[in-house]
Amino acid sequence: MIRKKRLGDLLQTTGLIDDLQLRAALGFHNKWGVPLGQVVVDMGFCTAQQVLELLAGQAQLPVVFLDQE
């Protein structure tokens, strides 16, 4: 069984966030239970589209924007 990378690791290895940003986001995530993807967007570290594309790529699924369909 292949283990998928955690979102924080993916964000960091793709250069979207650095180590300090990851630690700040994880601290908020762990304290309040907000999903990490939402935290990094709310903190302004990356865009929702960047998180969506990263997760879609990991799941090997295309990104579909329903408002454009």
Secondary structure as GFF3:
##gff-version 3
##sequence-region A 1 69
A	DSSP	alpha_helix	7	13	.	.	.	ID=ss1
A	DSSP	alpha_helix	19	32	.	.	.	ID=ss2
A	DSSP	alpha_helix	36	42	.	.	.	ID=ss3
A	DSSP	alpha_helix	48	58	.	.	.	ID=ss4
A	DSSP	three_ten_helix	66	68	.	.	.	ID=ss5
###
